[in-house]
Every structure is written in structure tokens, then in C-alpha cells.
Amino acid sequence: MVLEKILSIFVIMAIGFAAKKFKAVDAVFLRGLSSFMVNIALPFAFLVSLDRSIPKSVLPELGIMALWSFAIHGASIALASFAYRRFPNNQRKVLSFITVFTNSAFMGLPVAQSIAGTKGMMFASIYNVAYMILIYTYGLSLFQEKAEKGRLKKILLNPGIIAISLGIILWFLPFSLPNFLLESVGLMAKLQTPLAMFIVGANIANIRVERILPEKALLVAIAVRLVCIPLAVYGIIKLTGSTGLAPGIALIMTAMPAGAQTVVIAESVGADSSFASEVVFATTILSVFTIPIFASLMA
């Protein structure tokens, strides 16, 4: 059942791929759609994930989820700080970035929802708080020699952070919003899964497969992102005897491929965007096979 749900969202990715290949959509449309997705649809999904029907008794588990997230991101930063010293500088930056940051929002939320429903989506939203904070601090510092001004402002005004903060406030309120508002917000949130997977599919259609060479750096990126880190998290879960939804969602989030943000940031600062595109393409395609494996381990 879980496998069928995961495969159903990958079918949407295939539709996006086909739409771009057959020129049903163009780059301008996808750029606008991606902006809409990041700034509107995704925040609504974060907001809805903090469902009032889920009892407040899960609050300690959400705290554990946040700890898992920050611990995983912290350990990944430590690994990235020394693991890629033998690679050229531009490749090292990309490898470090994809070691720490996965596609935990665009792909992570739909997969978490397909596995564990609204509760899974809630836990995935909390996991993404660390991602949204670190991508504007550590993530940008990888590619920029000088610290960019206004990073704190970017974090605080990030639509995702605002949505999660608002969702937590609404979750604790003693009253609910009017039904028509809840219905509207719910409808907006439902756009997230199909749009996210469509955009991922359309983006990988831009990459010239024949130009991708199985060089050492790419193979290392695939191994680290899709196998080593998820297996390490799975091993820690088993060794510590951790149970519950938090460690399971943490495992699924680490099994996600490299996100398109890797290419966007690399391109914006003149880093190796071609290598970044290859990594995103390869890990996204191969994750079709690896995500169901880790989902079954979670089950």
C-alpha cells in the first residue's frame, strides 16, 4: 500500500518530465510555477500539516523530531567539512551542499504524507525548520566568500517559517477558524504534492543525459546522498532502539535526493552548476528505487 502511494506521486513526476520534453511547458512557465510553489503552495501545506485534529499529546514527539533534524543536519555538516578535500573546489562546494540538504520539502512532504498521512506531514514540516534556517546560513556560506547582508531577515521572513509559526499558534488556540477558511486553506495545500512532483520532473527533463559522465565526484554524490547517510540514520535508529514516527520520518527525509535549490544557488554565484544539475538529475532518478526501500525499512 505504501509502495503504491509512493509510486503514484512518482507518476506525477513522469508527467512533468514528459510535459517539458514535448514542450507543453517552457522555462518561463516553470520559473513562475516554482515561485508559486515555494512562496504560496508549500507554506499552505506547512500550515495545514499542523492539523488541529492531531492531539497535543504529540508535542513531545515533535520536539524529538526537531532534535533528530538538527542532529542529522549537524552531523552532515561535520561530515562535509572534511570528506571532500581531495575534490576540486567547485565540486567540493556542491558535494558539501547535497550532503547536508536534501529535497526534504518539495519531495519530502508528499512522500511523508503518502506514508503516514497528515501526521507524517506535520512531522516532516518540523524536520524542515532546520533546513530552512541552515540553508540561509551554512548553505549560502559554502558558495559565498563574504557573508551576505540580511540573512537573519531572510530566515525570519521565509514563507515556510512564517507558515509553520502561524500553524503552531493556530494549533494551540482554543477555537478553530471558520470552516470556509479551513476549506480554502486545505484546497491550497492540496496543490503542493502534484505541483512539487510536476516541477521536479520538468526540471530533470532539462538535463542532457548523454552529457552526464559517471565520474568519481558524481558517483560519490549518489552514494552519499542516497545510500550512506540514510543507512547511517537507520543504523542509529536500530542501535538506540528508537521508536515512533519521528525517527521514521527522519529516515525518509534523509533518503530524499538532492534538491533543485542546489542548482539555483550554484548558478547564482557562478559555481559548478553543470555538476550540480548532474547530481540533482542522477539522485532524483535513482531515488525512485531507493526511497521505497527505506520506506519499507521504516514500516
N, C-alpha and C positions, 0 to 999 in steps of 0.2 A: 504493500500500500504506500509506504513512504517512498520507495523507488519510483512508483508510478507518478506520484506528485512531483518529485524532483525532475523526472523526465518531461513532465508536462510543461514546466517552465523553461526547460532547455529547448523545447519545440518552438516557443516564442522567440528564443534567441536565433534559431534557424530561420524563422520568418523574417527577422530583422536583417540577417545576413543576405537572404535572397532578395529582399526589397532593395538593398543597396547595390547588390550585384547587377540586378536588372534595371537599375536607375529609376526605381519608383520613388526614391527619396534622394536628395542631394546633400552636400556638405552643409549648406546654409540652413536647411531644414533641421538637420541633425544637431547643429550647434544650438539652434533655438530650442529644440526639444530637450537637449541635455541641460540647458539653463533652466528650463521649466521644471525638469525633473529634480534638479539639485535644490532649487530655491523655493519650489512650491509643493510638488507631489511628495517628495521624500520627507520634508518637515511634517506634512499632514499624516504620513504613515507613522512617523515617530510619535506624533500627538495621539493618534488612535491606538497605538500599541500599549499605551498606559491606560488600559481598559478598566473602568470603574467596577465592572463585574468581577474582576480578579480581586480576591480578598487581600486586605492589608497585611495579612499574616505572611505574605511572600516577601515583605520588606527585608527581613534578614537575608533571604536568598538573593535579593537584588544587590545588597551590599557585598555578598560573596561574589556575585557576578562582576561587580566593579573591581574587586580585588584581583580576580582572575585576569581581567582585561589589562589592568595596569601592570600586573606581574608579567604577563606574556609580552606586552609591548616593551617593558623594561629589559627583560631577558633578551628579546630580539635586538634591541639597541646595543646591548653589551656584546652580543654575537657579531653584529655588523661592524662594530668598532675595530675588530681585529681580523675577521675572517677573510677579507678580500684585499689585503695589502699587496698581493702579487699581481693584481689586475690593473690595467691602465686606469687613470684617474676617472675618466668619464664613465667607464663601465663600472668601476667601484662604487660610484655615487648611485647608479641605478640599482646595482645589486643590494646595496645597503638599504635603499628605499623600499624595494619589494620584500626584503627580509622582514621589515617592521610593519609595512602597511599592505593589507590585502584589500580585495574588493568586498569588504565586510558590510558596506551599506547597500550599494546597488544590487549585488547578488546575495549578500549575506541575509538581508531581511526576508526576501522571498523564500529562500531555502529554509530559514528558521521557521517561517510561518508554515511552510509545507510540511515540516516535520512535527512541530509542536503547537500549531495554531497561534492564536492571539498571544498566549503566554510566552511562546517561543519568540514571537516578535518583540514583546516587551523586554525580554532578557537581551535580545540582540541589540535593541536600542540603547540599553545601558552599556553594553560592551562597546558601542560606537562612541561613547563620550570620550574615552581615552584617545581614540583615533582622531576625533575632531580637534582635540586640544593639541596633540602631538604633531599633527600634520602641519600646523601653522608655526610650530616651534622647531622641533628636531627635523621634520621633513624638509622645510624650506632651508634650514641651515646647511643641509647636505649639499645643496646646489648653489647657495649664495655665500660668498666670502664675507660680505658685510651684512650685519643684521638689518633687516627691513623694518622701517618705522611702522608703528601701528599694528603690530602683531597681536597684542592683547585685545585691541579693539576688534580685530578680525575674529578672534576666538569668541569674545562675548557677544558679538553681533552675528555670529554664524547662525543661519536659519535653523539648522539642526539642533544646536544648543538651546536656542530660544524655544523651539517646539517641545523638546524634552523637559525643559524647566517649566513651561506652561502646563504640560501634561501632568507633571508631578503635582503642581498646585491644584489642578482640577481634580486629580485623583483623591486628594485629601479633603476637598471641600465637602461639607455636609449635605450639599444639594447638587443635583445634576443640571446640566444645560437643557434648554428646551429641546424636545425631540426633533424639531425641524432642523435645528443647528447640528445636532448629533448626526442626523441623516446626511446633511450636506458635507460635513467633515469626513464621514465614513465613505461617501462616494468619491471624494477627492483622494482619500488614502488608497482606495482600490486601484487607482491609476498607477500606483508605484510599481507593482510587480510586472505587468505587461510592458510598461514604458521602459523600465530598467533593463529587462532582458532583451527587448527590441533594440535598444541603443547599444548594448554590449555586442549583439550580433552584427548590427550595421557597422560598428566601428572596426571589428576584426575583418570585415569584408574589404576594408581599405588597404589591407596589408598584402603586398605581393609575396605570395607563398614561395614562389620559385627563387626569390632572392634571399630567403632565410637559410643560413648555413648552420649546421649543427656544431658550432664552435664550442670551446670549453666553457666560456662565460655563460652562454645560453643554457647548456646542459646543467651547469651548477645552479643557475637561477631556477630551472624547472625542479631539480632535485630538492633544493632548499625550501622553495615555496610550497610545493605540492606533497612532498614526502617527509623530509626531515623534521620540520617544525611541527606539523600535525602529529607525527609519530612520537615526537618528544613529549608533546602535551598529553597524548594518550598514555604514554608510559608513566608520566607523573600522576595522572588520574588513577591508574591501576596501583602504583606504588603507595600512594597516600590513601587509597581506599575511598576516594571522593565519590559521593553520590549526589543525585538530584539533577535538576535541569541546568544549573549554572555551569558545571564543568562540561556537560554535554554540548551546550551552545558554544562555549569557549573552543571546544574541539572543532566544531563545524566552522566557526569564524576563521580559525587558523588554516582550515582546508580550502579557503577561497583562493582564487587565482590573483595575480597582480591586477590592480585596478587601472582604468584608463587615466586616472589622475597622474600616474607615473609619466605617461607620455606628455600630458598637458604641462606639467611642471618642468620636465626636461626640455621641452620645446621652448618654453617661455624664457629660459635662462641660457639657451644655447648649449645645453649638454647633449649627450648622445641619444637623441630622440629616436633614431632608427633602431638602435639596440633596444631601447625601451619598448618600442612598438612590437618588436620580435618577441620580447619576453611576455608582454600582455597577450599577444596572439597565441603563443605556444601554451602558456599556462591556462588560458581560458579554454582552449580546445581540449587539452588533456584533463582539465578538471571535470569534464563531462563523465569521465571514467573514475576519477579519484574521489569526488565528493560522495557518490553513492556508497563507496567502500567505507569511508569514515562515518557516514550517516548510519550504516548498519552496525559499526562498532559502537556508536553512541547508543543505538537501540539495545 
